[in-house]
Amino acid sequence: MWKVAREAVISWFKTTLSTRLDDKKTGVIILVMQRLHVDDLVGHILQNEGDSWVQLDLPAIAEEPQRLLSGTAVSIRARSAMCSIPSGSLLTC
């Protein structure tokens, strides 16, 4: 990813997106993205604001079985790149 494009995304995040929260103290931003560069938006956020963010890293291919917990009711078990969500049940991989 070009440096100019990375800087433009970071600038947009700081000056536009982050200013649109109704309540700056309790508002939530959920950022879902594929990492493209160590200095992309996620890299910038984790380096500069990492203490106030929670990072959930879901690799496309789990190199070893892993159990991921989200909240109190959802359990995600990753074994491979193929995942499905049966109607009315938990994510199974």
Secondary structure, DSSP 8 states (H G I E B T S, - for coil): --HHHHHHHHHHHHHTGGGG-S-TTT-----------TTSHHHHHHHHHGGG-------SS-SS-EEEEETTTEEEEE-SS--B--TTS--B-
